[in-house]
Amino acid sequence: MANLISLERVSLVFGTSHVLDDVSLGVLTGDRIGVVGVNGGGKSTLLRVMAGLQEPDSGRITKQGGADGIRIGMLSQEDALDPEWTIREAVLGDLPEHVWAGDPRIRDVLTGLLGGIAAENVGGLDSRVGPKSGGERRRLALARLLVSDPELLLLDEPTNHLDVEGVAWLADHLATKRPRPGNATVAITHDRWFLDAYATMTWEVESGKVSDFEGGYAAYVLAKAERDRLAGVVADRRSNLMRKELAWLRRGAPARTSKPKFRIDAANALIADEPAPRNSVELASFASRRLGKDVLDLEDVTVSVGTAPHERVLLDHVTWRLAPGERIGIVGVNGAGKSTLLRALTGEIPLDGGRRKIGKTVAIAHLTQEVRELERFEQWRVIEAIEDVKQWTMLGDKEISASQLATRLGFPGGRQQSRVGDLSGGERRRLQLTRLLLTEPNVLILDEPTNDLDIETLTSLEDVLDGWAGTLVVVSHDRYLLERVADKQLALLGDGKVRELPGGVEEYLRLRAADIAGQAAARGSSGASGPGQVAASSGTARPAEGTPAGAATTASPAEVREARKVMARIEKQLSRLQDREERLHGDMAEKATDPGALADLNAKLQAVVTEREELELGWLEAAEIVG
């Protein structure tokens, strides 16, 4: 494997902050690297330095073939598309139609990313870039880069504005379609599922340094936990030494002058080696009001947007009862009505039909996608925006001030005095969550809560939600979050209905794949598709083997009863397997320094995973019969 690019002792300082501090690293051909770290930690700067868009203060950058060697393409977070371009010009440039239409890799990019953006009913590939939304333009920029296929591909938050299907498609494309001799990809991401599915290596950017870990997110977490555990042993030993040395040095000025100089130097070295405490983010759980047996019910609800003849029904005679303590995750195609469903639950929009019932003790907190909610606080300090809700609150059995709470929520010291208008997107999102939680709701409704949050804050948020005593409803394209915090998933497929997903997100992707395949078959039979048109989908998921395209099954009562028994039996087996898997993970953590034991435990874990996947497939087959 050749080295495509190398950074040797690269440093970059902004003001008094060392964004990159003596960083040395390299990217080899075939690498698929995920970059993680806190917001503002230097991840985007690292990519700009690699792309040649930012000159470092010191150090050397070497590219394969010299200055005119490899091609480097970068997806930044700024939009650089000409509004006057057509989609064809923006994505395909001057490629002749017979070239791109005959290239399966390019066709995969067009169907996987453009979908509804370039559908026939909105002008196809000849529609203009200018009127497109920010999310659509982001997809176009990503498609343009993937079509050009540079040797080194640098992606800054490529999963932004992608739904669950789009993220699955991108991970599959980068992992299976792009890898060729001479290519490599480096992607900054906060999407942990994408990181696991895509990356062969993870870089963590922290305090100006870059640490590398083999594998994706799961491997990174395990390796980091083991590294921190070992560092903890060293830290304890160092702390004991430090106390002895500093106590010895403090025994009076006359005594210090007579001490051997090497002892003083050793103590100073010990102190100098002591790392600064990390500025961690801790989201705390707050007391929530008691929730009665009645929460929120939607009964035969209909909601539509637009007017005839362009009226569109988003919710079509939907009945949904939200129970106390339920934890619901909602997925769906863009524009299917997920946010509308949440606003119907909260009573923020009028219903065209049906009714909404709310329990007497229900206190709702709704986190929307709009950070404009903080606009009226633009000139306020952070601490004032928090004290506007409460100046004191109970944390466990202890009363703490708003200032103490702000410190625990990642706004320490002088940051509490910052103007809200000067906060980053992630900090604004965190402030929104803080203000909501301080109201002590018992029903928490979150619309895309992971927007602009880094992985450290995401894990802290999940820790809050783990201990949440009330009812939780989450809409998110973050598959990892949905599977982590929700006990049940629902889907909106664009037909106005709300559908339960016993098989979780995987079942949703299978349903979407079958739906897309059915649409494609219908277009093919009517002759509606052509080389200049793109399938109208927000992302392309691969149909599961043996999954019929929209086929309906009929079963006798006896078959349904038998299928229910099979499901019950499999659920018990899955529960036992989960216990075995947790024990194996615990054993692996204990044996982390024993390679032989780890290999044996890993083999057992793989056997458990394989057995679980087979059981889950059997459960889904039985569920299809039950309907």
GITAHU-V191032 format. One record per backbone hydrogen bond with DSSP energy under -0.5 kcal/mol. CO is the residue of the C=O (numbers start at 1). NH is the residue of the N-H. Records with the same first field share a line. If there is no record, write none. Layout:
CO->NH / NH
//
This chain:
2->4 / 29
4->64
5->27
6->62
7->9 / 25
8->60
10->23
11->57 / 58
12->19 / 20
13->15
14->17
16->18
17->14 / 19
20->12 / 22
23->10
25->7
27->4 / 5
28->31
31->185
32->200 / 201
33->187
34->36 / 203
35->189
36->205
38->41
41->208
42->46
43->47
44->48
45->49
46->50
47->51
48->52 / 53 / 54
49->52
58->11
60->8
62->6
63->66
64->70
66->69
71->152
73->154
74->76
75->156
78->80
82->85
83->130
85->129
86->90
87->91
88->92 / 93
89->93
92->95
96->99 / 100
97->101
98->102
100->103
102->104
103->107
104->108
105->109
106->110
107->111
108->112
109->113 / 114
110->114 / 115
114->117
115->118
116->119
118->534
119->122 / 124
120->123
123->126
124->127
125->88
127->87
129->132
133->137
134->138
135->139
136->140
137->141
138->142
139->143
140->144
141->145
142->146
143->147
144->148
145->149
151->153 / 184
152->73 / 154
153->155 / 186
154->75
155->157 / 188
157->160
159->162
163->167
164->168
165->169
166->170
167->171
168->172
169->173
170->174
171->175
172->176 / 177
173->177 / 178
180->183
183->30
184->153
185->33
186->155
187->35
188->157 / 158
190->192
191->195
192->196
193->197
194->198
195->199
200->215
201->34
202->213
203->36 / 205
204->206 / 211
206->209
208->21
209->206
211->204
213->202
216->220
217->221
218->222
219->223
220->224
221->225
222->226
223->227
224->228
225->229
226->230
227->231
228->232
229->233
230->234
231->235
232->236
233->237
234->238
235->239
236->240
237->241
238->242
239->243
240->244
241->245
242->246
243->247
244->248
245->249
246->250
248->251
250->252
252->256
253->257
254->258
255->258 / 259
256->259
260->263 / 264
261->265
262->266
263->267
264->268
265->269
266->270
267->271
268->272
269->273
271->274
273->275
278->280
280->282
281->283
282->284
293->295
295->359
296->322
297->299 / 357
298->300 / 320
299->355
301->318
302->352 / 353
303->314 / 315
305->312
307->310
312->305 / 314
315->303 / 317
318->301
320->298 / 322
321->323
322->295 / 296
323->326
326->472
327->487 / 488
328->474
329->490
330->476
331->492
333->336
337->341
338->342
339->343
340->344
341->345
342->346
343->347 / 348 / 349
353->302
355->299
357->297
359->362
363->442 / 443
365->367 / 445
366->368
367->447
369->371
370->373
371->374
372->375
374->377
375->378
377->380 / 420
378->421
380->420
381->385
382->386
383->387
384->388
386->389 / 390
391->402
393->395 / 400
394->287 / 396
395->397 / 398
398->395
400->393
401->405
402->406
403->407
404->408
405->409
406->411
407->410
408->282
412->415
413->416
414->417
415->418
416->383
418->382
419->422
420->423
424->428
425->429
426->430
427->431
428->432
429->433
430->434
431->435
432->436
433->437
434->438
435->439
436->439
437->440
440->289
442->471
443->365 / 445
444->446 / 473
445->367 / 447
446->448 / 475
448->451
450->453
454->458
455->459
456->460
457->461
458->462
459->463
460->464
461->465
462->466
463->467
464->467
465->468
471->444
472->328
473->446
474->330 / 476
475->448
477->479
478->482
479->483
480->484
481->485
482->486
488->329
489->501
490->331
491->493 / 499
492->333
496->316
497->499
499->491
501->489 / 504
503->506 / 507
504->508
505->509
506->510
507->511
508->512
509->513
510->514
511->515
512->516
513->517
514->518
515->519
516->520
517->521
518->522
519->523
520->524
521->525
522->526
523->527 / 528 / 529
524->527
530->533
532->125
535->537
537->116
539->541
544->547
546->548
548->550
556->560
557->561
558->562
559->563
560->564
561->565
562->566
563->567
564->568
565->569
566->570
567->571
568->572
569->573
570->574
571->575
572->576
573->577
574->578
575->579
576->580
577->581
578->582
579->583
580->584
581->585
582->586
583->587
584->588
585->589
586->590
587->591
589->592
591->594
593->595
594->598
595->599
596->600
597->601
598->602
599->603
600->604
601->605
602->606
603->607
604->608
605->609
606->610
607->611
608->612
609->613
610->614
611->615
612->616
613->617
614->618
615->619
616->620
617->621
618->622
619->623
620->624
621->625
622->626
623->627
//
